[in-house]
């Protein structure tokens, strides 16, 4: 409506330029257009001007006021109407880009089927369901809350949370997440997180925080605009003052040229150039299960030149299993009984995949359940092992340690000759080794094996195809690390590293190759994730909170399939941001020259600014639909 009134005022002046009624009618239409379109914008600009805040709104307010004072009412109205239209288009574009993940929340049901103590189902509002409640999930139903399956097995479509395109078979004791879809069979699920605290809720919160965080390039643009806008106003003022002194220039024409310069110099397109691209990219990535913690993480990702991987749970499945174990007391029957019980009890106190494998493997290997010896003062040394005080058994009152052999060797504790030959054989086979030590002696050694991820070799090949260098930094022994590295195509492998040594290895790789990313999943990876140029935690939906907190990027899937595409998206975003900035600056330069030369009127100038802004928005919004395919484009 405001644009129509402004166009009507323009037509009156064009068709009946000398008629008094036309001038007054045009003025009335212009006032109505300004009042309908931008009274709030206008007064906001005037207040900013009086406070000395020379931004976009101040530029518009000065231009509209000046045009009205020199009698160009129709153009003043057109400037305001087009400017407000451009602002609304920008807001709509940003709103659409920001809602990529929040829209998923709207698809969640408002109620769920609760299984009551007698087995009777009851429909209950989600807000009234607490952790521990049993839910019945029908085939085809969207899961409303995080939980653990207690009965049944079904294929779960986890794409809304992890980005996995293929449904994953889940059975008893496995977690399911709000927003995912039960595709094949009825399940009974025990709720683990109430509404507002689910994995999906945390995803939405993280994405919204990241979208509100400004990228470094955006902060640089804001600083540039803070200098650019006052400079433009000074230049326009000089034009209005100096041009009338030149032959053939009237003060009215000089003021008009200066106002046209103000309008075309408005940095709308430049200001929107970065956020529309970054927010679109962040939303796209989140839909694929990749959470960048803000534009800064996205910007850092494009500059990465090397990627370091942890081994267990990152390049391997993390579904480790106990292959074998050997005691140092082959002839001591009591020790043979107490060693597995003590080892299982201590290993069960850690979330590390190797510890879990040892605890589960020892329990599963015996016909009867192992007793659980009491332990006190249990403490985990990330990347090294665990220690505790035994409260019963033949080692009662003594400190017990369980961890990698290098950690124990640092204190002068080495395997007995009887264990050495077996240890070497296991190392040659690529097994990860863990030792149980008590009373200054290694009591037993446990050999754990893992399965290399099916996608690991292809992911490494894609990274190499993109010009990225790769390395493997592991806490396991060197031979085990090299064994896995060779299978996935990594030539730079380091084993036996404690968390502090991983940091040193990252620094060395950074000096050789440039900015370095670290990919890991566990508590022992947290220092390396935080100390790298870009920390990437995998398995965000079920990985450790410490790893996710330390990382800049979280892959919600437990696989690393999306890793190359995450780097490719970061590069594409960087390219589009620069395309947008060049488009905005070149467009401004051309139309500023036309305005000063007298070939562009005020409303033409603001229409050109609107056109450039729309081009910038459309270019940035392309990232919402960016395709997550294989990326082998080199640097």
C-alpha positions as CSV (number, residue, x, y, z in Angstrom):
1,X,0.0,0.0,0.0
2,X,2.8,2.5,0.9
3,X,4.6,1.7,-2.3
4,X,1.4,2.3,-4.3
5,X,0.8,5.7,-2.6
6,X,4.5,6.7,-3.3
7,X,4.1,5.7,-6.9
8,X,0.9,7.7,-7.1
9,X,2.7,10.8,-5.8
10,X,5.5,10.2,-8.4
11,X,2.9,9.9,-11.2
12,X,1.1,13.1,-10.2
13,X,4.3,15.0,-10.4
14,X,5.2,13.4,-13.7
15,X,1.8,14.0,-15.5
16,X,0.9,17.4,-14.1
17,X,4.2,19.0,-13.0
18,X,2.9,22.6,-13.0
19,X,-0.5,22.2,-11.5
20,X,-0.8,23.4,-7.9
21,X,-3.4,20.7,-7.0
22,X,-0.9,18.1,-8.3
23,X,1.9,19.4,-6.0
24,X,-0.4,19.5,-3.0
25,X,-1.9,16.1,-3.9
26,X,1.5,14.6,-4.4
27,X,2.6,16.0,-1.0
28,X,-0.4,14.5,0.7
29,X,0.1,11.1,-0.9
30,X,3.8,11.2,0.0
31,X,3.1,12.0,3.6
32,X,0.5,9.2,3.7
33,X,3.1,6.8,2.2
34,X,5.8,7.7,4.7
35,X,3.4,7.5,7.6
36,X,2.1,4.1,6.5
37,X,5.5,2.6,5.6
38,X,8.1,4.1,8.0
39,X,7.0,6.5,10.7
40,X,8.8,4.2,13.3
41,X,11.8,3.8,11.1
42,X,12.0,7.5,10.4
43,X,11.8,8.6,14.1
44,X,14.3,5.8,15.0
45,X,16.7,7.3,12.5
46,X,16.2,10.9,13.8
47,X,16.8,9.8,17.4
48,X,20.0,7.9,16.3
49,X,21.1,11.0,14.4
50,X,20.6,13.2,17.5
51,X,22.6,10.7,19.6
52,X,25.4,10.8,17.0
53,X,24.8,7.2,16.0
54,X,25.4,7.5,12.2
55,X,24.0,4.2,11.0
56,X,21.6,3.1,8.2
57,X,18.5,4.5,9.8
58,X,20.1,7.9,10.3
59,X,21.1,8.0,6.6
60,X,17.5,7.3,5.6
61,X,16.1,9.9,8.0
62,X,18.4,12.6,6.6
63,X,17.7,11.6,3.0
64,X,13.9,11.7,3.5
65,X,13.9,14.9,5.5
66,X,16.2,16.6,2.9
67,X,14.1,15.5,0.0
68,X,10.9,16.8,1.6
69,X,12.5,20.1,2.4
70,X,13.6,20.8,-1.2
71,X,10.2,19.8,-2.6
72,X,10.9,16.2,-3.8
73,X,8.0,14.7,-1.8
74,X,7.3,11.8,-4.1
75,X,10.9,10.7,-4.0
76,X,11.1,11.0,-0.2
77,X,8.1,8.7,0.0
78,X,9.5,6.2,-2.5
79,X,12.8,6.1,-0.7
80,X,11.1,5.3,2.6
81,X,8.7,2.8,1.1
82,X,11.4,0.9,-0.7
83,X,13.7,1.0,2.3
84,X,11.1,-0.5,4.6
85,X,10.3,-3.1,1.9
86,X,14.0,-4.0,1.8
87,X,14.1,-4.3,5.6
88,X,11.0,-6.6,5.6
89,X,12.5,-8.8,2.9
90,X,15.8,-9.1,4.9
91,X,13.9,-10.0,8.1
92,X,11.9,-12.6,6.2
93,X,15.0,-14.1,4.7
94,X,16.8,-14.3,8.1
95,X,13.7,-15.7,9.8
96,X,13.5,-18.4,7.1
97,X,17.2,-19.2,7.5
98,X,17.0,-19.4,11.2
99,X,14.0,-21.7,11.4
100,X,15.7,-24.7,9.7
101,X,15.9,-26.6,13.0
102,X,13.2,-25.0,15.1
103,X,10.6,-26.1,12.5
104,X,11.4,-29.7,13.6
105,X,10.2,-28.9,17.1
106,X,6.8,-28.0,15.7
107,X,6.5,-31.5,14.3
108,X,6.7,-33.1,17.7
109,X,3.4,-34.4,19.1
110,X,1.8,-32.6,22.0
111,X,1.0,-35.8,23.8
112,X,2.5,-39.3,24.2
113,X,1.0,-42.7,25.2
114,X,2.0,-43.5,28.8
115,X,2.0,-47.1,30.0
116,X,0.4,-47.0,33.5
117,X,1.4,-49.5,36.3
118,X,-1.3,-51.9,35.3
119,X,-0.3,-51.8,31.7
120,X,-3.2,-49.6,30.6
121,X,-2.3,-46.9,28.0
122,X,-3.1,-43.3,28.7
123,X,-2.6,-40.2,26.5
124,X,-0.6,-37.6,28.4
125,X,0.6,-34.1,27.6
126,X,4.4,-34.1,27.2
127,X,4.8,-31.3,29.8
128,X,3.4,-33.7,32.4
129,X,5.8,-36.6,31.6
130,X,8.8,-37.1,33.9
131,X,11.9,-39.2,33.6
132,X,11.3,-42.9,34.4
133,X,7.8,-42.9,32.7
134,X,7.2,-45.7,30.3
135,X,6.0,-44.7,26.8
136,X,4.4,-46.9,24.1
137,X,5.7,-45.9,20.6
138,X,3.6,-47.2,17.7
139,X,5.1,-48.0,14.3
140,X,5.3,-44.8,12.2
141,X,5.0,-42.6,15.3
142,X,7.5,-39.8,16.0
143,X,9.3,-40.3,19.3
144,X,8.4,-37.4,21.6
145,X,11.1,-37.6,24.4
146,X,14.5,-39.1,24.8
147,X,14.6,-42.5,26.4
148,X,15.9,-46.1,26.5
149,X,14.1,-49.0,25.0
150,X,12.9,-51.5,27.6
151,X,10.9,-53.8,25.3
152,X,10.9,-54.4,21.5
153,X,13.2,-53.7,18.6
154,X,12.6,-51.5,15.6
155,X,14.4,-49.5,12.9
156,X,14.6,-45.8,13.9
157,X,14.8,-43.0,11.4
158,X,17.3,-40.7,13.1
159,X,17.8,-38.3,10.3
160,X,16.1,-35.3,12.1
161,X,18.8,-35.5,14.9
162,X,21.9,-37.2,13.4
163,X,21.4,-36.7,9.7
164,X,21.7,-40.4,9.1
165,X,19.7,-41.3,5.9
166,X,19.4,-45.0,6.7
167,X,17.2,-46.1,9.6
168,X,19.1,-47.7,12.5
169,X,18.0,-50.9,14.2
170,X,17.6,-50.2,17.9
171,X,16.8,-52.8,20.6
172,X,16.6,-53.2,24.4
173,X,18.9,-50.9,26.5
174,X,19.7,-48.7,23.5
175,X,18.8,-45.0,23.5
176,X,16.3,-43.3,21.2
177,X,15.9,-39.5,20.7
178,X,13.0,-37.0,20.6
179,X,12.2,-36.0,17.0
180,X,13.2,-39.4,15.5
181,X,10.7,-41.8,13.9
182,X,9.9,-45.4,14.9
183,X,9.4,-47.0,11.5
184,X,8.7,-50.7,11.9
185,X,7.6,-52.1,15.3
186,X,6.0,-51.2,18.6
187,X,8.4,-50.1,21.3
188,X,8.2,-49.5,25.0
189,X,10.6,-46.7,26.1
190,X,11.6,-45.4,29.5
191,X,11.9,-41.7,29.4
192,X,15.4,-40.3,30.3
193,X,14.9,-36.6,29.7
194,X,11.8,-34.5,30.2
195,X,10.5,-31.9,27.7
196,X,12.9,-29.0,27.4
197,X,16.0,-31.1,28.2
198,X,16.1,-33.6,25.3
199,X,18.9,-33.9,22.8
200,X,16.7,-32.1,20.2
201,X,16.1,-29.3,22.7
202,X,19.8,-28.9,23.2
203,X,20.4,-29.0,19.4
204,X,17.9,-26.2,18.9
205,X,19.4,-24.1,21.7
206,X,22.9,-24.6,20.4
207,X,21.9,-23.7,16.8
208,X,20.1,-20.6,17.9
209,X,23.1,-19.5,20.0
210,X,25.4,-20.1,17.1
211,X,23.2,-18.2,14.7
212,X,23.2,-15.2,17.1
213,X,27.0,-15.2,17.5
214,X,28.7,-13.0,15.0
215,X,31.4,-14.4,12.8
216,X,34.8,-12.5,12.8
217,X,34.2,-11.3,9.2
218,X,30.8,-9.9,10.3
219,X,32.5,-8.0,13.1
220,X,35.0,-6.6,10.7
221,X,32.1,-5.5,8.4
222,X,30.4,-3.8,11.4
223,X,33.6,-2.0,12.2
224,X,33.9,-0.9,8.6
225,X,30.3,0.3,8.5
226,X,31.0,2.4,11.7
227,X,33.6,4.3,9.7
228,X,32.0,4.1,6.3
229,X,28.7,5.7,7.2
230,X,30.0,8.9,8.9
231,X,32.5,9.2,6.0
232,X,29.6,9.1,3.5
233,X,27.7,11.7,5.4
234,X,30.7,14.0,5.5
235,X,31.2,13.6,1.7
236,X,27.5,14.3,1.1
237,X,27.6,17.4,3.2
238,X,30.7,18.6,1.4
239,X,28.9,18.1,-2.0
240,X,25.9,20.1,-0.8
241,X,28.1,22.9,0.4
242,X,30.8,23.1,-2.4
243,X,28.9,22.2,-5.6
244,X,26.8,25.5,-5.6
245,X,30.1,27.4,-5.8
246,X,30.7,25.8,-9.2
247,X,29.3,27.4,-12.4
248,X,25.9,26.0,-13.4
249,X,25.1,24.4,-10.0
250,X,22.1,25.5,-7.9
251,X,22.0,24.8,-4.2
252,X,18.8,22.8,-4.7
253,X,20.5,20.5,-7.3
254,X,23.6,20.1,-5.1
255,X,21.5,19.1,-2.1
256,X,19.6,16.6,-4.3
257,X,22.8,15.0,-5.5
258,X,24.1,14.8,-2.0
259,X,20.9,13.2,-0.8
260,X,21.0,10.7,-3.7
261,X,24.5,9.8,-2.7
262,X,23.3,9.2,0.9
263,X,20.6,6.9,-0.3
264,X,22.8,4.8,-2.6
265,X,25.6,4.7,0.0
266,X,23.3,3.0,2.5
267,X,25.2,-0.2,3.4
268,X,22.1,-2.5,3.6
269,X,23.5,-5.1,1.2
270,X,26.9,-5.0,2.8
271,X,25.5,-5.5,6.3
272,X,23.3,-8.5,5.3
273,X,26.1,-10.1,3.1
274,X,27.6,-12.2,5.9
275,X,24.7,-13.1,8.3
276,X,22.3,-14.4,5.6
277,X,25.0,-16.7,4.3
278,X,26.3,-17.9,7.7
279,X,22.8,-18.4,9.1
280,X,21.7,-20.4,6.0
281,X,24.8,-22.6,6.2
282,X,24.4,-23.2,10.0
283,X,20.7,-24.2,9.5
284,X,21.6,-26.5,6.6
285,X,24.4,-28.1,8.6
286,X,22.1,-28.6,11.6
287,X,19.6,-30.5,9.4
288,X,22.4,-32.9,8.5
289,X,23.4,-33.5,12.1
290,X,26.4,-31.1,12.1
291,X,26.3,-28.4,14.7
292,X,28.8,-25.5,14.2
293,X,29.0,-23.4,17.3
294,X,28.6,-20.1,15.6
295,X,29.9,-18.3,12.6
296,X,33.4,-18.3,14.1
297,X,33.6,-22.1,14.0
298,X,32.3,-22.1,10.4
299,X,34.9,-19.5,9.4
300,X,37.7,-21.4,11.2
301,X,36.7,-24.6,9.4
302,X,37.4,-23.1,5.9
303,X,41.0,-22.4,6.9
304,X,41.8,-25.9,8.2
305,X,44.8,-27.5,6.4
306,X,45.2,-30.7,8.5
307,X,42.9,-33.1,10.3
308,X,44.1,-35.2,13.3
309,X,42.0,-38.2,14.4
310,X,41.7,-40.0,17.7
311,X,41.5,-43.8,17.1
312,X,39.1,-45.6,19.4
313,X,35.5,-44.6,18.8
314,X,36.5,-42.2,16.0
315,X,38.2,-44.2,13.2
316,X,37.0,-47.4,14.8
317,X,33.5,-48.3,15.8
318,X,34.1,-47.9,19.5
319,X,32.3,-51.3,19.9
320,X,35.5,-52.7,21.3
321,X,35.6,-56.3,22.6
322,X,37.9,-58.2,25.0
323,X,39.9,-60.6,22.8
324,X,42.0,-62.2,25.5
325,X,43.7,-61.6,28.8
326,X,46.6,-63.2,30.7
327,X,47.4,-63.2,34.3
328,X,50.9,-63.0,35.8
329,X,49.8,-65.7,38.3
330,X,49.0,-68.7,36.2
331,X,49.5,-71.0,39.2
332,X,47.8,-68.9,41.9
333,X,44.2,-70.0,42.0
334,X,43.0,-67.3,44.3
335,X,44.6,-64.5,42.3
336,X,43.1,-66.0,39.1
337,X,39.7,-65.6,40.6
338,X,40.2,-62.1,42.1
339,X,42.0,-60.5,39.2
340,X,39.0,-60.6,36.8
341,X,36.6,-59.5,39.5
342,X,38.9,-56.5,40.5
343,X,39.6,-55.6,36.9
344,X,35.9,-55.7,35.9
345,X,34.9,-53.6,38.9
346,X,37.5,-50.9,38.2
347,X,36.9,-50.9,34.4
348,X,33.2,-50.5,35.0
349,X,33.8,-47.1,36.6
350,X,35.0,-45.6,33.3
351,X,33.0,-44.6,30.2
352,X,36.0,-45.2,27.9
353,X,35.2,-47.9,25.2
354,X,38.2,-50.0,26.1
355,X,37.2,-50.0,29.8
356,X,33.6,-50.9,28.9
357,X,34.9,-53.8,26.7
358,X,37.0,-55.2,29.5
359,X,34.3,-55.1,32.1
360,X,31.7,-56.6,29.7
361,X,34.1,-59.2,28.3
362,X,35.2,-60.5,31.7
363,X,31.6,-60.8,32.9
364,X,30.5,-62.6,29.7
365,X,33.4,-65.0,29.8
366,X,32.4,-66.7,33.0
367,X,29.4,-69.0,33.7
368,X,28.6,-67.2,36.9
369,X,28.5,-63.4,37.5
370,X,31.7,-61.9,38.9
371,X,31.5,-60.5,42.4
372,X,32.0,-56.7,42.6
373,X,34.8,-55.8,45.0
374,X,34.4,-52.6,46.9
375,X,36.5,-49.7,45.7
376,X,37.2,-46.3,47.2
377,X,38.7,-43.0,45.9
378,X,38.2,-43.9,42.2
379,X,39.9,-41.4,39.9
380,X,40.3,-41.4,36.1
381,X,43.4,-39.9,34.5
382,X,42.1,-39.1,31.0
383,X,44.2,-40.8,28.3
384,X,46.1,-42.9,30.9
385,X,43.8,-45.0,33.0
386,X,42.0,-45.4,36.4
387,X,43.1,-45.8,40.0
388,X,41.4,-46.7,43.2
389,X,41.9,-48.1,46.7
390,X,40.8,-51.8,47.0
391,X,38.6,-52.3,50.0
392,X,38.6,-56.1,50.1
393,X,40.3,-59.2,48.7
394,X,44.0,-60.1,48.7
395,X,44.9,-56.4,47.7
396,X,42.8,-54.8,50.4
397,X,44.0,-51.4,51.5
398,X,46.3,-51.1,48.5
399,X,46.2,-48.7,45.5
400,X,45.1,-50.4,42.3
401,X,45.7,-49.0,38.8
402,X,44.4,-50.0,35.4
403,X,45.6,-48.3,32.2
404,X,48.0,-48.3,29.3
405,X,51.5,-49.8,29.7
406,X,53.3,-46.5,29.0
407,X,51.5,-44.8,31.9
408,X,52.7,-47.5,34.3
409,X,56.2,-47.6,32.8
410,X,56.6,-43.9,33.6
411,X,56.6,-45.1,37.3
412,X,59.1,-47.9,36.5
413,X,56.4,-50.6,36.5
414,X,57.0,-53.1,33.6
415,X,55.5,-56.5,32.7
416,X,57.1,-59.6,34.0
417,X,59.2,-61.7,31.6
418,X,56.3,-64.2,31.4
419,X,54.0,-61.5,30.0
420,X,56.4,-59.8,27.7
421,X,56.3,-62.4,24.8
422,X,52.4,-62.4,24.9
423,X,52.3,-58.6,24.9
424,X,54.6,-58.4,21.9
425,X,52.4,-60.9,20.0
426,X,49.3,-58.9,20.8
427,X,50.9,-55.6,19.7
428,X,52.0,-57.1,16.4
429,X,48.4,-58.1,15.8
430,X,47.3,-54.5,16.4
431,X,45.4,-55.0,19.7
432,X,45.0,-52.3,22.3
433,X,46.6,-53.3,25.6
434,X,45.5,-52.5,29.1
435,X,47.3,-53.6,32.3
436,X,46.1,-54.1,35.9
437,X,48.8,-53.1,38.5
438,X,48.8,-53.5,42.2
439,X,51.6,-53.5,44.8
440,X,54.0,-52.2,42.1
441,X,53.5,-55.3,39.9
442,X,51.5,-55.8,36.7
443,X,49.0,-58.5,37.7
444,X,47.4,-59.0,34.3
445,X,47.2,-57.7,30.8
446,X,44.1,-57.4,28.7
447,X,44.0,-57.3,24.8
448,X,41.1,-55.4,23.2
449,X,40.3,-55.2,19.6
450,X,38.0,-52.9,17.6
451,X,36.4,-52.7,14.2
452,X,37.5,-50.0,11.7
453,X,34.5,-47.9,10.7
454,X,33.2,-48.8,7.3
455,X,33.3,-45.2,6.1
456,X,36.7,-44.3,7.6
457,X,38.9,-45.1,4.5
458,X,36.5,-43.2,2.2
459,X,36.4,-40.2,4.5
460,X,40.2,-40.0,4.7
461,X,40.4,-40.3,0.9
462,X,37.9,-37.5,0.5
463,X,39.9,-35.3,2.9
464,X,43.1,-36.0,0.9
465,X,41.2,-35.2,-2.3
466,X,40.3,-31.8,-0.8
467,X,44.0,-31.1,-0.1
468,X,43.9,-31.8,3.6
469,X,46.6,-33.6,5.5
470,X,45.6,-36.3,8.0
471,X,47.2,-37.8,11.1
472,X,46.2,-40.2,13.8
473,X,47.0,-39.4,17.5
474,X,46.1,-42.3,19.9
475,X,46.6,-43.2,23.5
476,X,47.0,-46.9,22.4
477,X,50.4,-48.4,21.7
478,X,52.2,-47.3,18.6
479,X,51.8,-50.6,16.7
480,X,48.0,-50.6,17.3
481,X,47.8,-47.0,16.1
482,X,49.9,-47.7,13.0
483,X,47.8,-50.8,12.2
484,X,44.5,-48.8,12.1
485,X,46.1,-45.9,10.3
486,X,47.4,-48.1,7.5
487,X,43.9,-49.6,7.1
488,X,42.3,-46.2,6.6
489,X,45.0,-44.6,4.5
490,X,46.7,-42.4,7.1
491,X,50.5,-42.4,6.9
492,X,51.2,-40.1,9.9
493,X,50.4,-42.2,13.0
494,X,51.4,-41.6,16.6
495,X,50.6,-43.9,19.6
496,X,51.1,-44.0,23.3
497,X,50.1,-40.4,23.7
498,X,48.8,-38.9,26.9
499,X,46.4,-35.9,26.6
500,X,49.2,-33.4,27.1
501,X,51.3,-35.2,24.4
502,X,48.4,-35.0,22.0
503,X,48.4,-31.3,22.4
504,X,52.2,-31.2,21.6
505,X,51.5,-33.4,18.5
506,X,48.8,-31.0,17.3
507,X,51.2,-28.1,17.8
508,X,53.9,-29.9,15.7
509,X,51.3,-30.7,13.0
510,X,50.1,-27.1,13.0
511,X,53.7,-25.9,12.4
512,X,54.1,-28.3,9.5
513,X,50.8,-28.0,7.7
514,X,48.9,-25.0,9.1
515,X,45.6,-24.7,10.9
516,X,44.7,-28.1,12.4
517,X,41.4,-29.7,13.4
518,X,41.1,-32.5,16.0
519,X,38.4,-35.1,15.7
520,X,37.6,-37.2,18.8
521,X,34.8,-38.5,21.0
522,X,35.9,-39.1,24.5
523,X,36.9,-37.4,27.8
524,X,40.5,-38.0,27.0
525,X,40.1,-36.1,23.7
526,X,38.8,-32.9,25.4
527,X,42.1,-31.2,25.9
528,X,43.2,-31.8,22.3
529,X,39.8,-30.7,21.0
530,X,40.0,-27.5,23.0
531,X,43.7,-26.9,22.0
532,X,43.3,-27.4,18.3
533,X,42.3,-24.7,15.8
534,X,39.0,-26.5,15.3
535,X,37.7,-29.2,17.7
536,X,35.2,-31.7,16.2
537,X,33.4,-34.1,18.6
538,X,31.5,-37.1,17.0
539,X,28.5,-39.0,18.4
540,X,27.0,-35.8,19.9
541,X,23.7,-37.5,20.4
542,X,25.3,-40.1,22.7
543,X,28.9,-39.0,23.1
544,X,30.5,-37.5,26.2
545,X,29.3,-34.1,27.3
546,X,32.9,-33.0,28.0
547,X,34.0,-33.7,24.5
548,X,31.0,-31.9,23.0
549,X,31.6,-28.9,25.3
550,X,35.2,-28.6,24.3
551,X,34.5,-28.9,20.6
552,X,33.7,-26.1,18.1
553,X,31.8,-28.6,15.9
554,X,29.6,-31.5,17.0
555,X,28.7,-34.4,14.6
556,X,25.4,-35.7,16.1
557,X,25.9,-39.0,14.2
558,X,28.2,-41.6,15.7
559,X,29.9,-41.8,12.3
560,X,32.3,-39.4,10.5
561,X,30.6,-39.6,7.1
562,X,29.6,-35.9,7.2
563,X,33.2,-34.6,8.0
564,X,34.4,-33.9,4.5
565,X,31.1,-32.2,3.6
566,X,31.3,-30.0,6.7
567,X,34.6,-28.7,5.5
568,X,33.3,-28.2,2.0
569,X,30.3,-26.3,3.3
570,X,32.6,-24.0,5.3
571,X,34.6,-23.3,2.1
572,X,31.5,-22.6,0.1
573,X,30.1,-20.3,2.8
574,X,33.4,-18.4,2.8
575,X,33.3,-18.0,-1.0
576,X,29.6,-16.8,-1.0
577,X,30.3,-14.3,1.8
578,X,33.1,-12.8,-0.3
579,X,30.9,-12.9,-3.4
580,X,28.2,-11.0,-1.5
581,X,30.7,-8.4,-0.2
582,X,32.2,-7.7,-3.6
583,X,28.7,-7.5,-5.2
584,X,27.6,-5.0,-2.6
585,X,30.7,-2.9,-2.8
586,X,30.9,-2.9,-6.6
587,X,27.2,-2.1,-6.9
588,X,27.6,0.8,-4.4
589,X,30.6,2.2,-6.3
590,X,28.8,2.2,-9.7
591,X,25.6,3.8,-8.4
592,X,27.4,6.3,-6.3
593,X,29.3,7.5,-9.4
594,X,26.0,7.7,-11.3
595,X,24.3,9.6,-8.4
596,X,27.1,12.2,-8.3
597,X,27.1,12.5,-12.1
598,X,23.3,13.2,-12.0
599,X,22.2,10.0,-13.8
600,X,20.4,8.4,-10.8
601,X,17.5,9.9,-8.9
602,X,16.9,9.2,-5.3
603,X,14.2,6.6,-5.8
604,X,16.3,4.9,-8.5
605,X,19.2,4.8,-6.1
606,X,17.1,3.1,-3.4
607,X,15.6,0.7,-5.9
608,X,19.2,-0.2,-7.0
609,X,20.1,-0.7,-3.4
610,X,17.1,-2.9,-2.9
611,X,18.0,-4.9,-6.0
612,X,21.6,-5.4,-4.8
613,X,20.3,-6.5,-1.4
614,X,17.9,-9.0,-3.0
615,X,20.8,-10.4,-5.0
616,X,22.9,-10.7,-1.9
617,X,20.1,-12.4,0.0
618,X,19.4,-14.8,-2.8
619,X,23.0,-15.7,-3.1
620,X,23.4,-16.4,0.6
621,X,20.1,-18.3,0.8
622,X,21.5,-20.8,-1.7
623,X,23.4,-22.3,1.2
624,X,20.1,-23.5,2.7
625,X,19.8,-26.0,-0.2
626,X,23.5,-26.8,-0.6
627,X,23.9,-30.5,-1.5
628,X,25.7,-32.8,1.0
629,X,27.5,-35.0,-1.6
630,X,31.0,-36.2,-1.8
631,X,33.5,-33.3,-1.9
632,X,36.9,-33.7,-3.4
633,X,37.6,-30.1,-4.4
634,X,41.2,-29.3,-3.6
635,X,42.4,-26.1,-1.9
